[in-house]
Amino acid sequence: MLVEQNLEFIAAVSQRVLVIKRGQLGEEIPREHLGDLAIMSQYTGVHG
């Protein structure tokens, strides 16, 4: 397990990406979505 916020790094080294939300493993993020800020904001809650 790797906990990281740098999405470019995560995409380069990971086969699977899962969201941790409130201490629990959440849904899996498709790797092709990591570069799309609009989609990622749905997973992370970060806008902008």
N, C-alpha and C positions, 0 to 999 in steps of 0.2 A: 504494500500500500504506500502510496505517495500522496501527501497532502500538499498541494501547490496551487497558486493563483495565476501563475504565468501560463496562459492557455497555449501559446505557441510552443513552449517547452513541453507541456503535457501532451500535445498532439504529436510531437516528435518522438517521445519515449514510451507512450502508452498504447496498449492494444485495446483497452476498455477504459472509459471515463464514467465515473459515477459521481453523483452529487451527494454531499453530506449536508443534511439539513436538520438543525436542532439535535445534532449528535447521532442521527440515524442515517443509514445509507438510503438514498433516494433512488430516483430513476437513472437509467443509463443515458448518457448523451452520445449520440452518433458522432464519430470523429469529424465528419464533413460539416457538422454544425458549429464546430469550435471557432471558425473564422467569421461567423455571421453574428454580429453584435445584437441584432434585433432578436434572433432566436435565443442567444445566450442570456439576454436579459430576462427571458421567461424562466430560465433555470436558476439564475443567480440573484434576481431581484435588483441588479445593478443596471441603471439606465444612464445612457449618455455616451 
